[in-house]
Amino acid sequence: MADSAAETTPDENRGPQILAVCGSLVGLSMVVVALRIWVRARMVQHIGTDDWTIIGAMVRLRLCQYPELRGAPRAHSGIICSAAG
């Protein structure tokens, strides 16, 4: 663990890694939400306000995810890890 902290510099931009992890998790959650909406629309034949709230939250998350991470502050993992240890 100490080796990985020593390899990173305070100015290293970890934004692409954060974007990859967040994008994967958001993609997975979008699949789950899409399956839920499909089941509610096809089998139950009723999409309620909770479903519309989930859809709105997913749209907002997707629209705001990239711009927030694009200008995200740099992750100073070397400093954080050395200060914590």
C-alpha positions in Angstrom: 0.0 0.0 0.0 2.8 2.4 0.8 4.5 1.7 -2.6 1.4 2.9 -4.6 1.2 6.1 -2.5 4.9 6.8 -3.2 4.4 6.3 -6.9 1.8 9.0 -7.2 2.5 12.7 -7.3 0.3 15.4 -5.8 -0.2 16.9 -9.3 -1.3 13.6 -10.9 -4.8 13.8 -12.4 -6.8 10.8 -11.5 -9.9 12.1 -13.2 -9.9 9.5 -16.0 -9.7 6.7 -13.5 -12.6 8.2 -11.5 -14.6 8.7 -14.6 -14.1 5.0 -15.6 -15.2 3.7 -12.3 -18.2 6.1 -12.0 -19.1 5.5 -15.6 -19.1 1.7 -15.1 -21.3 1.9 -12.0 -23.7 4.4 -13.6 -23.9 2.2 -16.6 -24.7 -0.8 -14.4 -27.4 1.1 -12.5 -28.9 2.3 -15.8 -29.3 -1.3 -16.9 -31.0 -2.1 -13.6 -33.3 0.9 -13.9 -34.1 0.0 -17.5 -35.0 -3.5 -16.6 -37.2 -2.2 -13.7 -39.0 0.2 -16.1 -39.4 -2.5 -18.7 -41.0 -4.9 -16.1 -43.3 -2.2 -14.8 -44.4 -1.2 -18.3 -44.8 -4.7 -19.7 -46.0 -6.9 -16.8 -47.5 -4.5 -14.3 -48.6 -2.0 -17.0 -48.3 0.9 -14.6 -45.4 3.3 -14.3 -45.8 5.2 -11.0 -44.3 8.4 -9.7 -41.5 6.5 -8.1 -40.4 5.2 -11.5 -40.5 8.7 -13.0 -38.4 9.9 -10.1 -35.8 7.2 -10.7 -35.8 8.1 -14.5 -35.3 11.8 -13.7 -32.5 11.0 -11.3 -30.8 8.8 -13.8 -31.0 11.4 -16.5 -29.7 14.1 -14.2 -26.8 11.9 -13.0 -25.8 11.0 -16.6 -26.0 14.7 -17.8 -24.0 16.0 -14.8 -21.5 13.2 -14.4 -19.0 14.0 -17.1 -18.8 17.8 -16.7 -18.2 17.5 -12.9 -15.4 15.0 -13.3 -13.8 16.9 -16.2 -13.1 19.8 -13.9 -12.7 17.7 -10.8 -9.9 18.6 -8.4 -6.8 16.4 -8.6 -6.7 13.5 -6.2 -3.7 13.8 -4.0 -3.6 10.2 -2.9 0.1 10.3 -2.0 -0.4 13.1 0.4 -3.5 11.7 1.9 -2.0 8.2 2.4 1.2 9.5 3.9 -0.7 11.8 6.3 -3.1 9.0 7.3 -0.3 6.4 7.9 
